[in-house]
């Protein structure tokens, strides 16, 4: 029998798993496993592949991956942390380098041990790297690094220098950027550390492992007082039976005749979205006790009536676009949940623009995405409450979290006061704006989209989605919440609602 040989090579290494995974599984087995498999299938595997990496193995709630260079490895880690911020799990990552032994089935070496210790030191949502890695990437990656000093690592004879990527690092376990950007999917709960929610060096490899995740114009009244908001926080989650309203039979509206006045429903063609005319008006945008990027609360004027999709764009509408030669011939995957009247998912911001271009060409009308201000105004429907229907989250009024674990047909839940369905839950909805955490300070009176650095910016999403779980007590479903993602991001919880000018 031929003797097996082992390959020895220099590698960069990153280790990872899900923090408090056992506890989370005990609390919500299906929800936790669903969140992990979504992260694995939709972010981790594609992300590693995009950076020419190879996943060595999965470890139940984590994995190891190799990359051709240290720089691509660190860049991949950064991109993954950005994208995983929308998943209801939070990850820690640690990057090291050293000799590894590849026996054909697994890899071994001191560098792997160091990487595992680095991820244990990283804050949830954070990335820690060894001093050797830092020296190779510090002038090649546009990130600030924080020196965490020399640390003694178990089973390693000498202390090693450790650095954290600053924007992901925070002493309370959630990076400052994720706090201010509303990208976090969890908060530390009652001190129990529940959290929600990578080319230069040619010899380098990276092993990526994830560790420690917890769980995942009408102003009818002034913004709530601190006391009122506190009461609302205590009443945020309404744990209701798993009862879903019967989806309605959607009947196409009549092609518009006469003036398009507020409250009127119409379609511009038989395969176009049903639109609803929303009136001009004023409203208070933001949330006084929300995240930093939801402040300050400020008055915004929507100067003209405009039309908004009564529902999120459905697979039936998207497939009609593809069938008629539009949408870049892209037919999004439905994950086996069904098409027809379910919202189109796995739709990126650029995909949404392709759909809008097709609508404009077909109808000659000025279709577009809503601006962020228009979206919040339309979603509120004249309400200044946390949710369009009031102050308490209600599983009978929106599709979110553990109740369905998938999308539902549009129009399943009752409309808001402006006649719009599913503005909360089901899928996150792309809007026109570039994300700016200081938008409400720099553009306080804006009704137009914020387009700062639009060639490279991340785009805003609104409204929450089917996979947003409230078990950690953090609210990603309030009308004012803001999220962001890369414009080409395609996920099963991303969709689109369109707008149209009528003047």
Residue, then its C-alpha position, 0 to 999 in steps of 0.5 A: x500500500x502506497x504511503x500517503x504524503x502530507x503537503x506542508x505550506x505557508x498559510x494565512x488562517x482564520x477560524x470561526x463559529x456561532x457564539x452561544x450556538x447551543x444556547x440559541x438552538x435550545x431557545x429556538x432550534x428551527x430559527x437558529x438553524x435556518x439563520x445559520x443555513x441562510x448565512x452559509x448558503x447565501x453569504x459565506x459560500x458565495x463570498x469565499x468563492x468570489x475571493x478565490x477561496x476554498x472552504x476546507x470544512x464546516x464545523x457545525x456552526x462554523x467553518x475553515x477556508x483557504x485563500x491564495x493571499x493574505x490580502x484577499x483573505x482579509x478583504x473577504x472577511x471584511x466583505x462577509x462581515x458587512x453582508x452578514x450584518x443583515x442575517x439574524x446572526x453575528x459572527x467573529x473572525x480571526x486571521x493568522x498565518x503560519x505553516x500548515x500541514x495538509x493530510x488530504x482530509x484536514x489541515x493542521x498547524x500552529x497558525x490554525x490554533x492562533x486563528x481560533x484564539x484570535x476569533x475568540x478575542x474578537x468582539x461579535x461582528x469583529x475581525x482580529x488579525x495577528x501582527x504578521x498579517x497586520x504588517x502585510x496588509x496595513x498599507x494595502x487595505x483601506x481600514x483603520x486598525x486598533x492595536x490590542x497589544x501582546x497576548x499569550x496564546x494557549x499552546x503557543x510559546x511566545x506572545x503574539x501581537x493582535x490587531x482589530x479592524x477598528x470599525x468592526x470593534x467595540x467594547x460592548x460587543x457590537x461595532x460602533x458602525x453597526x450601531x449607528x448604521x442599524x446593521x446589527x441584528x441583535x443587542x446584548x440582552x440583560x448581560x447574558x451576551x446574547x447577540x443578534x445578529x480578505x492580494x499581495x503576499x503570494x504564499x498566503x492562505x486564509x482560513x476563515x472561521x466564525x465565532x460567537x454569534x448570538x441571535x440572531x403628509x400627515x403628522x397626526x401627533x408629535x413624536x413620542x415622549x421618552x416615557x411613551x417610547x419606553x412603554x412601547x419598547x416593553x410592549x414590542x413583541x406580541x407573541x401570537x398564535x401561528x395564524x396567517x390570514x387567507x391570501x386574497x385573490x388579486x384582481x388587476x386594476x383598471x388601466x387609468x382613466x381620468x386624473x390620478x387623485x389620492x386614493x386611486x388604484x391603477x395599472x399602466x398595463x396588464x402585467x404592470x404592478x398595481x399602483x396606488x396614489x399617495x397624497x402630498x403632505x408633511x411628516x416627522x421622519x426618524x425615531x427619537x429613541x431609535x438608532x443614531x442613524x434614525x436621529x434627529x427626528x425632523x420634519x419632511x415635506x413630500x411636495x407632490x402626489x405620487x404613486x406607489x406599488x400597492x404590493x411588493x413586486x411579485x414573481x408574476x410581474x418579474x417573470x413577465x418582464x423576463x418573458x418580454x425580454x427585460x430584466x436582463x433575462x434574470x429569473x430569481x430563484x424562489x427557494x421552492x416557496x412558490x412564485x406567482x403572487x409571492x414577492x420576487x426575492x433574490x433581487x439586487x438594487x441593480x436588478x431593481x433598476x433593470x425592472x424599472x427600466x423595463x417598466x419605463x420603456x413599456x409604459x412611457x411613464x416615469x417609474x423609479x424607486x421610492x426615495x427613503x423619505x417617500x418610503x417612510x412617509x408612505x409606510x407610516x400612512x399618516x401615523x407617527x407610531x412605531x408601526x403603521x398600525x400602532x405601538x405593539x408588534x403584531x404577528x397578525x399584521x406582518x410576516x416576520x421572524x419565527x412565524x412562517x420562515x418564508x415569504x407569503x403572498x403579497x396582500x396577505x395582511x391588511x393595508x395601511x392607511x394609504x392602501x399599501x400592503x406589507x410595508x413591514x416584513x415579508x422582504x426588505x425593500x430597496x430605495x433609491x438612496x445611498x446610505x449615510x449614517x448622518x443623512x438626517x443631519x446633513x439632509x434634514x429637509x430632503x424629500x429627494x434621495x441622498x446620493x453621496x458617493x453614489x458610484x460606490x455607496x451602499x444602498x438603503x433597504x427598508x421595512x424588515x423581512x420574513x427572517x427578522x426575529x424579535x426573540x432578542x428584543x431588538x426591533x428591526x421592524x419599526x417603520x423608521x429602521x434603516x438598513x444598507x447593502x451592496x447594490x449587487x446583493x441578492x438574498x432571499x429577504x431582498x425585494x422591491x416596491x416601485x414608485x411612479x411620478x404622476x405630474 
